[in-house]
Amino acid sequence: MQSRIAIIGSGPTGLYTLKGLVEANVPLNITVFEAEAEAGKGMPYHPGLNDPAMLSNIPSIEIPALTETLVEWLTRQGNEDLERLGIRREAIDGREFYPRVVLGEYMRDQFLRIVERGLANGHNIDVRERQKVIDIALQPHNVMLTVRAGEDEPVEAVFDHVVMATGHNWPDKTEVKPGYFISPWPAGELAEVRNCRVGILGTSLSGIDALMTVATSNGAFHYDAAGDLQFAPAAESAAFHATMMSRKGLLPEADFYCPLPYRDPEVCTKEAVDALIATGRGDLLDDLFELFRAELMAADPDYAAKIGLWRLTVETFADAYYADRMEADPFVWAAKNLAETEQNRERRYTVPWRYAILITHEIIARAIPHLNETDLKRFHKHFKNVFVDDYATVPLMSIRRMLALHRAGVLDILRLGQDYEIVTEGRERGAEIIIGDDSHAFDALIDATGQSALSATDMPFPTLVSQGGVKEATTVKERVVDPDETARQVRTGGIDVDDAYRPTVATGLCNRLYCAAIPFLLHKQPFVQGITSAAEIGEAVSEAIIDDIHSDRGGMLQKSA
């Protein structure tokens, strides 16, 4: 009997999981459930949810190949298709950033090709579009799904392995009050925000996505005679003005040039971090910081001296890292950073300290699930954001567009600080931001702060939650000195999963459910975001499923070469 496998969601994580599964050389019975009309695109890249002005934040060279790389796929497209996608053939490049909807078309094509490959390899693949899984129930030996197609009555289906690749959880209704949007998606709803004062919570790429959607609804970008990008408001949008807001009031920096794939660090290595983990201690953060500091000193002594790295701690490093940007006008800094980045790209020069932070973030992340409660809180509060700021740089075009909007007088930045209030009561539309004695009123307010980490109780499958199929992740409450002493555990959010992304389940229930839904992993795996993480998770899950089937079949199943 063929093993029955269900993949819930066909975005990047589901796509890379399917890619791994179809390489098995024993027939599998695979069902892909996709709530949207077209499988393979995923929410971040779906044309119905994203505006054409929204850029992806990953260059094509960093996207793990499916049946081919993004550049290879673009190169074989006809001229008419490239024109439709807004891409010049001569500009196709591995380090280029492309609109989200372009990645959606690439992934849809790759999905269809992977299905074809799977069918050719002898698998039975059933793609169920416009079908939403509304519940999951673990049985002793299998997993039961409840599925709804449109307005039809829900039906139940049983599988041996189930992969939850549901991606991010966004609200069904974005505009919860007139002019108050709790998400920048679907972008079509923001396109109706015109000729008014717009507030955008968040200055990262999600905030930029929201900004570009409303900006292109209120005017157009163009190049002037000198070749500089400018923005011209539409005649009917004379009152359009946008304010981006964040606690620090900073813009992200432009994507900097660096060698790919990453070079190995000299000091803060996998071996060094794994040795700390092997001690079994929970109070590892200060030792991790020492490795990080030594790496930064070795990579860029001048930068280390400039910020006084020798005297900094986990708690104080971020202040030194952000100090110069906090003192500068955000648009002046952005223009300077853009010019530096463009020059470095031409020279193929890598800023050493930026690269040192970039190549250590995934290595330090290895230790995060092993931190005790105190150090886990310290990491999230003081240290995590430095790595996020360094790797979440944005396309150069995004910076150019924001500078053009600022020059046109329709964009500014507001620093919120740690204490502010959003007021919607008593307003016909939009919201008011209160910061101390200051008030800022907006006809439309868009929350673009992104998806937050989710826990077991947020899981959208009620039976799974009620039967204990997912549990909140735990960490050590305090350091255990006596090896024979059992450490006290405290629940910290997220959900408990093993190395194959199987949630911890109640005794007697099937353990072949896989949580590949990133929001439920973020608390213990804070850097698990984006396409590269989707590929890594998909590979791990598909390998675990094939290994399970291999075990069930008594060692007869082998992966194809």
N, C-alpha and C positions, 0 to 999 in steps of 0.2 A: 504493500500500500504506500502510495506517495505521501510524503510529509506535507501537511497542510500549513501554509505560512500566510499570515495576513500582515500587510504593511498599511498602517493608518496614516495617510498623508503622503503626498508625492512631491513635496518640496525637496530642497537639496539633501536633507538627511535621508529621507525615504528613497531618493534617487540613487545615492551612493550605496545604500543598503541593498537595493535591487541589483545594482551593478555587481556587488560581491556575490550575491546569491546565484545569479545566472551562470557563474563560472563553475558551479558544482557539476560533476559529470554523472550524477545519478538524478533522474527526473524528480523535480519538485513541483508541488501544486501551489502556486503563488497568486494571491489575490491582493490587488492594490485598491484601497478605498480613497477616493478623493471627493471632498465636498463641493469643489468648484467644477465648472463645466469642462476644463481642460486639465488633464493630469500632467505633471512634470514641471510646472512653472513655479509654484510656491508663492506664498504671500509677498515676500520681499521683491519679487520680480514679475508679478502678474500685471498685465496691461490694464485690467479692470480696476486695480487697486493703486497703481502708481502713475504719476504724471510723467510724460516723456522727459521733462526737465530734471527728474530725479536721477542722480548718478549713483552707481555702485561705489562702495568704498574699498574695493579690492582690484588691483590691476590684473589683467588677464593672465600674466605670467604666474601669479600666485594661486590661480584656480586649478585644483587638481583635475587632470584630464578625465573625461568620461570615456566615450569611444574615440574622442579626438580633443585637442585643445581648443579653446575659444578662438585663438588666432587662426588655427587651421580651418575651423568652421566658417569664420568670417571670410577668409581668403577664397573659399570655394563658393561663396554666395555670388549670385549674378548682380550686375550693376544696378538693375531695377530694385532688387531687394536691399542692397546697400543704401541706395538713395532713400528708400522708404524708411530705413532705420536711421537715416541721418549720418551715415558714416562714409568718409572718403576713402577709397581703396588705398591711396598712397599714405594714409594716416594710420593704417592698421599696424599695431605695434604691441609687443608683449607687455610693455610697461604703461599702456594706455588704460584709462578708466572709461567704461562705457555706461550708457544709461541702464537703469535697472531692467527696463522692458526688453533691451537687447539680450541681457542675460536670460530673461524669461524665455525668449524665442530659442536661444541656444539650448537651454535645458529641456524645453519641450521636444526639440528635435532629437536630442540625445536620449531622452526617455523612450521615444518611439524606436530608436535604433537599438537600445538595450533590450526592449521587449522583443524586437525581431531576433536579436542575438540569442535571447533566452529560448524562444520558440525553436530556433535552429538547433539549440543544444538539447532539445528534447523535453523542455519544461512546459508545463501548462500554466499560462499566465492570463489571469482574468482581471481586466482593468474596469473598476466600477466608478465611473464619473457621476457627479451629482448624487452621491450616496454618502451620508454622514453617519459615522459610528457614534451612537449616543450613550452606550453603556458597555462596560466590560465586567464579566464575572469569571473569577478563577474557579475551575473545577479541580477535582483531585488529579486528573491526568491530561486536561486540556483547558482551553480558554474559550469562553462563549462571548460573542459580540452581539450587540443589538444594533441593528442598522436601519436607518430611515432613508428612503428615496422619495424626495419631494413631499407630497401630502399623503403618500401611501402609509398604510399601517406598518409599524416597525416589524422587522423579521429578525430571527436569531440564526447565527451560524457558528459552527464550532471549528477551532483551529488548534494545531499542535504547538505552534509558535506565533506570537503576536508582537509586532513592533509598533510602539507608539511614536510615530514621527510627526506629531501634530504641530510642531513649530511653535510660534508665539501665539499667545491667546489675546486677541483683540476684541473689544466690545462689539456687539451686534449693531449698536446705535452709537455713532460718533458724536453727533450734535445733541448733547443731553439737555441743553437749554438753548434758547435762541442765541446764536453767536458764541456759544461756549462748546468747544470741541475737546473731547478727552483723548483724542488720538489724531495723528495726521493722516490716517488711512481709514477708509478709502479716499484717495486723493481727489476724486471727483466731487466730493462734498465741499472741499476747500476751494474748489474752482469758482464757487458762487460767492466767495468773500471778495467784494469789490468796493472801491472808492470809499474806504473807511480806515480808521486807525486799527491796526492789527497787532496784538501781542502774541509772542511765541515763547512758550516756556521751554528752554533748552537751546543750547548753542552748538550741540554736536551735529552729526550728519542727519539725524532725524529732524532736528530743528531746521537745518538747511533745506531738507526735503520739503518741509512745510513752507518755508520761505519762498522757495523757487516756484512752488505751485501757485501761491497767491500772487507772486510777482509777475509771472507770465500771464496771469489772468487780468493784470492791471497795467500791462505795458509790454515792452519787448526789448531784448538785448540786441545790440548791433555793434559792429566795429567801425570806428571813425577812420578818417583819412590817414591817421598815423598808425593804424592797426591796433589801437587800444579798445578794449571792450567797454561799451557804455550802455546805460539803460535809459530808455525814454518812456515815461508814463503815458498811458493813453489819455486822449483829451477828456474822456468821460470818467477818468480816475484821478482827477486833480487832488482829491482828498486822501489818496492812498498814502499810508505811511506804516512801516513795520518796525517793531521793537523786539529784538531778541533778548531773552533774559536768562541768567543763570546765577548761581550763588556767587561765583567768582567774577562773573561778567567778562569772561575771556572767550575768544574765538579759538577753535582748534587750529593746529598748525598744518601746513601743507605737507603732503606725502614726500618724505625725503628719500634721496637716492641711497641705495644700499645693495650690497652683494646678495644674490639669491641663488640657491637656498642659503639659509643662515649659516654663518661660520660658527664653530664651536667656541664657547667662552674659554678663557685661560684659567680662571680661578673658580668662578661660580658654575661649576660643571655638574652634569647629571650625577657623576660618581660622588662628588662632594655633598650634594643635597641628599642623595640616597643614603649616604653614610650617616647623616644626621637623622634621617627617618628611622634607620635601623637601630638607633639608640632606644627607641620606644618612648622617648620623652614627648611631652606635649608642648613644652615651653621652648619652641625652636626658633621663634621669630627673630630674636636678637642675633642668634648665630647665623640665620639666613641673611640678615642685614649685613653682618660682617663679611660674608662671602660676596654679597652684592657690592659693598663699598670697596672691597679689595679689587673686584673686577673693574669697577669704574675708575679707580686710581690707576690701575695698570693700563687701561685703554686710553685715558685722557687725563694726564697729570695736570695740565693747565686748567681744565674745567674743574677738577677736584680742588685745586688750590683756590680758584675763583670763588667757589661757593663754600669754602671752608669744610670740605667733606670730612676731614679727620675728626671734627667735633660734633658732627650731626648724628642723630639717632632716628629710629623708626618714626618717632613722633615729630621730629623737626625737619626731616629731609624734604618733605613736600613744600614747606614754606620757602626753603632755599631754592628749590627747583622752579617754583612759580614766581619768585621775587621780582625779577626784571619785568616779566609780563604784567604783573599786577600793578607796577608803577607806570607802565606805558599806556597810552591811548590804544585801545584794542585794534583800531583800523590802521594806525601808524605801525604797530607791531606786525599786523598781518601783511602790510605792504612790504615791510623790510624782510620778513620771513619768506614771502613769496619770491622776492628778488634773489635772496640767498639760495633758495631751493632751486630756482631756475638755473642759476650760475653753477651750482654743484652738479646738477644733472648734465649740463654741457661738459663739465670737467670730469664727470664720473667720480666725484669726490664724496666720500661718506663722512659725516660728522661723527667722530669716534664715540663721544659720550651718548649721543642719541642711539647709536647702533648697539652699544653695550647694554643699555636698558632694554632695547628691543629683543636681543637674543637671550636675555636672562629671564624674561617674564614667564615663558612656558616652563623653564627649568625650576624656578621658584614655585610655580604653581603645583609641582609634584608634591610639595610638602604641605600645602594648604589643608587637605583633608585630614592631616595628622595633628593639626594644631589644637591645643586645648581651648576652652571657651574664652579665656582672657586674651590669648594671643590671636585667636580668630577675630575677635572684636577689634583688637588693635590693628590688625592687618586691614580689615574693611574700612576702618575709620581714617587711618593715617597713611597707609602705604599703597593700597590697591590703585588709587586714582592716578598715581604717577605712571604706572605701567599702561593704564587705559589711555591716558593722554598721549603717551608716546606711540602706542601702536594704532590708536584710532585717529590717525591723521587723515586728512581728506584730500580729494582730488584738487589739483592746482586750479582747475576750472571753477570749482566751488568758491575758492578764495577770490578769484578774479571777478566772479559774479557778485559776491558780497561787496567787494570794493567798488564795483560799478554802481550798485544800489546806493551805497553811502555817498559817492560823489554826486549822484542825482538828488541827494537830499531826502531819500525815502527810507533810509535804514539807520537805526542807531542801536546801541547796546546798553542794557540796564543791569547793574550789579545788584542782586537781590540780598546778598548777605545770608546769614543763618536764620534770620527772623523776619518773615513776611507773611502776609495774609491775602488770600484770594476771596473776594466778596462778589457774589452774584445776586444776592437778595436785593430787592428794590430797584433792580435795573431791568429795563425792557429788553436789552440785548447786551451781549458781551459780559465783561467783568471788570472789576477794579482791583488793582494790586496796591496793598498798603504796606509801606516800608517805614516804620517809625511814624513820623509826622507827615510823611510825603504820601501822596495818592496819585496813581497813574491809571487813567480810565481808558478802556479799549472797547471798540464796538464789536470786535471779535477776539476771542482768546483761544489759542490752540496749545494744548498740552502735548509737547513733542519730546518729553523726557525719556521716552523709550520704555521697553518692557522691563518690569522689575522681576526679581526672583520670586518664584512661586513655591508653595509648600504642598504637602499631601492633601490638605483640606481644599485646595484650589483645583484639584484634579477634576476634570469635567465628566467623570464616570462614577456616578453615585454608588453603584454596587461595589466597585473596586475599593472605594474608600471605606465603605461600611464593613466590609469583610476583612479589613486589614491588609489588603493587597499592596498598599503603599503606606509607608510610614515616614514621618519627619526624620531627617538626618540627625544624627547625634554626634557629639564630640566629647572629649574628656573634660570633666568639670574642673579638675585641678591636677597638679602633678602627682604621680604615684611614686613614692620613694621605695617602698617595699615591693620587690618583684612578686611576692605572693599575695599582695593586696589587689583587690579588684577595683579598678578605677570607676568612680561615679560618672555617669553619663548625663548630659543635658541635651535636650532637643534644640536645634539651632536653625531650623528652616530647611527648605529644599526637601528632597527625599533620599532615603538610603538606597544606594545601588552598589553592586559589586563591579569588578573590573570589566565585565561584559555588559554593564548597564542593566542588569536584572535587579528589580526592586526586591528588598527584603520582604518575604511574604510569611503569612501565618503557616504554622505546621500543617501538613496534610493537603496543601493546595499546590497546584501546578506552578513551577518556578520558571516557566518559559515565556514570560512576558518581559519585554525589553523597553525601558524608558529612554527613548532617544529624543525626547522633547526638551530642548535646551533650557527653557525657563525654570524647570524643576531641578536642574543641575547646577545652576549658577552660584548657589551659596557656598558649596564646597569646591566648585570648579569655576572660579570667577572669570576666567578668560576663555571659556568655551562658548564662543560666538563666531558667527560667520561661516563662510563656505568651507574653509579649511577644517574647522572643527566638525562640520557636518560630514566631511569626507572621512575624518578619523573615527567618528562615532559609527558611521555606516560600515566602515571596514571592520571595526571591532565586533559589532553586532552580527554582521553576516558571517564572520569567522566563527563566532560562538554558536550560531545556529547550525552551521555545517558540522562543527565539532560534535554538537549534541546528536545530530542525525547519524554521524559517523559512529558514535558510541552506541546508539540504539541498534544500528545495523551490524554490530559486532566487528567493527573495523573494516567493513567492506567498501565503505565510501571513501574515495580519495578526491582531493581537489584537483581540478584540471590544471595542467601546467600553464 
